[in-house]
Amino acid sequence: MDEKQLNAMLQMASKKLGMTPEELKTAAMSGDVNSLLSKMDKSSADKVKAVMKDKSITDELAKRFNK
């Protein structure tokens, strides 16, 4: 996933969650997962939890967010 795709995903996710992209990024970077998951429907929250369990994906996202 390149930077453009990541930003597009961040924009889309923030709109669905009713947050600004900055709020979403801050919550994700601070590890405040519960505030993010509480704004999602159960199916979406379960998908996020599954992705978060995959260390290779979370490591890649962390690297990209820290740029």
C-alpha positions as CSV (number, residue, x, y, z in Angstrom):
1,M,0.0,0.0,0.0
2,D,1.5,3.3,-1.0
3,E,1.1,6.7,0.8
4,K,-1.7,7.8,-1.6
5,Q,-3.7,4.6,-0.8
6,L,-3.1,4.9,2.9
7,N,-4.4,8.5,2.9
8,A,-7.5,7.5,0.9
9,M,-8.2,4.7,3.4
10,L,-7.7,7.1,6.3
11,Q,-10.1,9.6,4.7
12,M,-12.8,7.0,4.1
13,A,-12.5,5.4,7.5
14,S,-12.6,8.8,9.3
15,K,-15.8,9.7,7.4
16,K,-17.5,6.4,8.3
17,L,-16.5,6.9,12.0
18,G,-17.5,10.5,12.2
19,M,-14.0,11.7,13.0
20,T,-11.5,13.8,11.3
21,P,-8.5,12.0,9.7
22,E,-6.3,13.6,12.4
23,E,-8.5,12.3,15.2
24,L,-8.5,8.9,13.7
25,K,-4.7,8.9,13.3
26,T,-4.2,10.2,16.8
27,A,-6.5,7.5,18.3
28,A,-4.7,4.8,16.3
29,M,-1.2,6.0,17.2
30,S,-2.1,6.3,20.9
31,G,-3.4,2.8,20.9
32,D,-6.9,4.1,21.8
33,V,-8.5,1.2,19.9
34,N,-11.7,1.0,22.1
35,S,-12.8,4.5,21.1
36,L,-12.4,3.5,17.4
37,L,-14.1,0.2,17.8
38,S,-17.0,1.7,19.7
39,K,-18.0,3.8,16.7
40,M,-18.1,0.8,14.4
41,D,-20.8,-1.8,13.7
42,K,-19.9,-5.3,15.2
43,S,-18.9,-6.8,11.8
44,S,-16.5,-4.0,11.0
45,A,-15.1,-4.0,14.5
46,D,-14.5,-7.7,14.3
47,K,-12.6,-7.2,11.0
48,V,-10.4,-4.5,12.5
49,K,-9.7,-6.8,15.5
50,A,-8.7,-9.6,13.1
51,V,-6.3,-7.3,11.2
52,M,-4.8,-6.0,14.5
53,K,-3.9,-9.5,15.5
54,D,-1.7,-9.8,12.4
55,K,1.6,-8.3,13.6
56,S,3.1,-7.9,10.1
57,I,0.1,-5.7,9.1
58,T,0.2,-3.6,12.3
59,D,3.9,-3.1,12.0
60,E,3.6,-1.9,8.4
61,L,0.8,0.5,9.3
62,A,2.8,1.8,12.3
63,K,5.8,2.5,10.0
64,R,3.6,4.4,7.5
65,F,1.9,6.5,10.2
66,N,5.2,7.5,11.7
67,K,6.4,9.1,8.5
